[in-house]
Amino acid sequence: MSRPALNTFISSITLGALALAVPPAQAAEPSAKDIMEKVTVTRKLDGSEAVVKMTVTDDKKQSRERDITMATKLYDGGKTEKRIYRFLSPADVQGTSVLVFDYETKSDDVWIYLPALRKTRRIVSSQKSQSFMGSEFSYGDLNIPAIDDFDYAMSKQEPFGGETCYVIDVTPKSKDVAESEGYSKKTYWVSKDKFTVMRGLFYDKDGKLLKELVTGNIKLLDAKNKRYRPMHMEMINKQNGRRSVFDSSKVTFAPSTKDEYFTTAYLERS
């Protein structure tokens, strides 16, 4: 081998060794906003049908159970999720139904049908902090918030519920958003693996801890698109001692869920 060729060969070996010696750059962590955007996508299914048991426990540890059927479906290329809840029992709420059009970038539309009044009532966006059917969940808690209405900051990473989590503070950008939701701040523990909320803390307008959310039994319902949903959601009111639990069963990934379910006409069907 000639000297120039030998020198080139030696240089190549040296550069290769140096490349192996330098550790690869670690992938940058996503921003807090990126994480919450991922959370909103991960919870959306093309369509689903489920049976849900809602248990409401008061401060005296007395519980009431309500059986609900629920269906969801995505529209507008995933930018709108439509949901319907129908109460099957007990008798005092049987036939009550709630229809939600959960929009990505504008205020949601919510209608509730009360069979005793034979009337459908629309819930305006300023009423999102109202209780969902007497539970500790508000209508806003069950909907997907508009990402651009809030500021996001990652405070730390820590384990919760058997998952390594990002801990993210979410604060409303405006007084109107805070008034509508009823919260001055929310803090979420988000699974790094599944991008689902494992825990949430909700602070009232005075900055005091109001409620705690804990989720569990996270299931992969759409393997192709990596869509997860918690089968168990528990909301604990830290100020009055009440708690509410949503336990889902018979959950089916159903992209072909009927469009007629998501109409006010179906809402009023007995």
Secondary structure, DSSP 8 states (H G I E B T S, - for coil): --HHHHHHHHHHHHHHHHHHHS---------HHHHHHHHHHHT--SEEEEEEEEEEE-TTS-EEEEEEEEEEEEEGGGTEEEEEEEEEESTTTTT-EEEEEEESSS--EEEEEETTTTEEEEE-GGGTTSBSTTSS-BHHHHS---GGGEEEEEEEEEEETTEEEEEEEEEESSHHHHHHHT-SEEEEEEETTT--EEEEEEE-TTS-EEEEEEEEEEEEEETTTTEEEEEEEEEEETTT--EEEEEEEEEEE-TT--GGGGSHHHHT--
